[in-house]
Amino acid sequence: MPTTAITDAEKKQFLSEVKFLRAVAYSDLIELWGPVILVTEEDVAKADNAAYLSKPAPAPIAKIDSLLISDLENSANVLPLNYVNSPFYNSNDVGRATKGSALTLLAKLYLREKNWQKVVDVTKQVMDLNVYSLYSSYAGLFLESNKWCQENIFSVLSDENVNGTELLNHFGPQNHPTLTDRWDYYAVPWDFYHTYSDQDDRKKMFFTYFKGSDGLIYMEAPSPGAVAPPGYSYMPDVATRKYADSTRQNDTYYDGHSVDILRYADVLLSRAEALNEITPVSPEAITLINEVKGRSHAPLLVGSNFNQSTLRDAILQERGWELYYEGKRRADLIRMDKYDVIENAHLVRIGLPASIVMPKNKYFPYPQNQVNINPNLDNSGR
């Protein structure tokens, strides 16, 4: 049978996409477990049964980061801005790796390393592409019908009829009259909800009060430990509309929300953080934060009210308000040395012991089934 070889251009394109995806995976692995086993093309090329059974030790984070930086720099030099009129694909495949997504992930890697100047340099490259901007409204950004827009840099796309997710089921409030049969697995504490300004559109993104399908009024308790009177149910926390879209037309088990991995608001806030570390209370940092705030009509910052430390705290708070339930919070708290402080305060508020100790809890223990296979995954110091 005849064989068809791919061209050099196709090979460069496909390898660049794969390297980006490898960088996404290893970035997540490092954030969760720190040093992990590194497998490269060279390892696979020389692999035999003995190599697979060799039980390698985890690679140092610096070694993995060096590979990821190389991967992302190479990918950014090859990948296109988008796939309109692509020579490789038949349609504008939004959701594929692009130059912008490679650069954004590279900036995020430098942010984790606290390499502030590199964050500033690379975020400028992203901004100078002139293909991204904030979507007009925070609520509209997360509508199921808005699968892709100018704020998306890299997102997981889905179609409810083909490869839908269960986001709505997990985030939708129980006993809601419109979003029926939802599980309310993920909600935010009321104290987080109350940190928003009343003017902030993001504060409207929660199911704070509704008459349920069971006839009860669902609301916040007027005081801690209060018992709901007949006809009421006090919610211990509050479900978000971020992924529970009550405007959707089909009330099916699966939904078609996009899951944002990288979006432009994060680029702006990451750059603001780096600028503040280089030049305390940088005017550009204030402008970037206010750009994100302004989209949601939140009260704007005034630079003269801050020093470097208090602006750092304001950036952490803004990232919480903007990026909650996007998988960023734990890494943000650890990077800003606030993980134990904020998590322990929350645990105490809900009646649990303050159990977070740093640096012990910086990383999760390796899964025990993996430790059983490879004892070099040592949990003794975790």
Secondary structure, 3 states (H helix, E strand, C coil): CCCCCCCHHHHHHHHHHHHHHHHHHHHHHHHHHCCECCCCHHHHHCCCHHHHCCCCCCECHHHHHHHHHHHHHHHHHHCCCCCCCCCCCCCCCCCCCCHHHHHHHHHHHHHHHCCHHHHHHHHHHHHHCCCCCCCCCHHHHCCCCCCCCCCEEEEECCCCCCCCECHHHHHCCCCCCCCCCCCCCCCEEHHHHCCCCCCCHHHHCECCCEECCCCCEEEECCCCCCCCCCCEEEECEECECCCCCCCCCCCCCCECCCEEEEEHHHHHHHHHHHHHHHCCCCHHHHHHHHHHHHHCCCCCCCHHHCCHHHHHHHHHHHHHHHHCCCCCHHHHHHHCCCHHHHHHHHHHHCCCCCCCCCCHHHCCCCCHHHHHHCCCCCCCCC
